[in-house]
């Protein structure tokens, strides 16, 4: 894809506010059913998943504890192939139901890494929820329990997703145009 100047990008909306809201409500209802009233620790992956997680936890009709984990694997629009933790949990998840919330799954490397390290902390259950899934970009397979939308292998911004820390505030999801 090359380097994209965040000051001069062009983009094409993919999902508007209404479509996103409808899907968030549906996912929250499914999580509520699956949790059956049990407490859940929602772990949002920083920074991209914070908006999605905030909207989603308001739709979960069960006791919720919120925590965050931060990791980095991107520079601009390219994955470095290496995942590093930038912020760790403050909650002990041993014996608890955990739902890991991510903004987007590309190669699967980041989620594979996070699921492994969280699994080592012995949660009662560990599920994965992603707003966006790019199956054709997958290099490492991960089990996705809840998914907002499946998209092609394209770079997207908005609703928490960024380009060099910009455009997270957009209320919709858009594809970055490269031409």
Secondary structure, 3 states (H helix, E strand, C coil): CCCCCCCCCEEEEEECHHHHHHHHHHHHHHHHHHHCCCCEEEEEEECCCHHHHHHHHCCCCCCEEEEEEEEEEEECCEEEEEEEEEECCCCCCCCCEEEEEEEEECCCHHHHHHHHHHHCCCCCEEEEEEEEECHHHCCCCCCCCEEEEECCCCCEEECCECECCECCCCCCEEEEECC
